[in-house]
Amino acid sequence: MTDSELDAVYTRLCKTMTNLGEANAPLFLARFALLAVQRIGDAQAALNLIEAAQEDMQATQ
């Protein structure tokens, strides 16, 4: 994925969450995550991504 494509996907993700509203954003992200994990199709890769995301969140707190 190019930087431009990544930016387009991120922008679409943000706009979708905005359109759904703050109350629905966590449920949307959970559903998106499940679909992405299924598409990845590799449990260890998905677990590594979860760990990386958690570490990123802890680093910003």
Buried (B, 14 or more C-beta within 10 A) or exposed (E): EEEEEEEEEEEEEEEBBEEEEEEEBEEBBEEEBEEEBEEEEEEEEBEEBEEEEEEEEEEEE
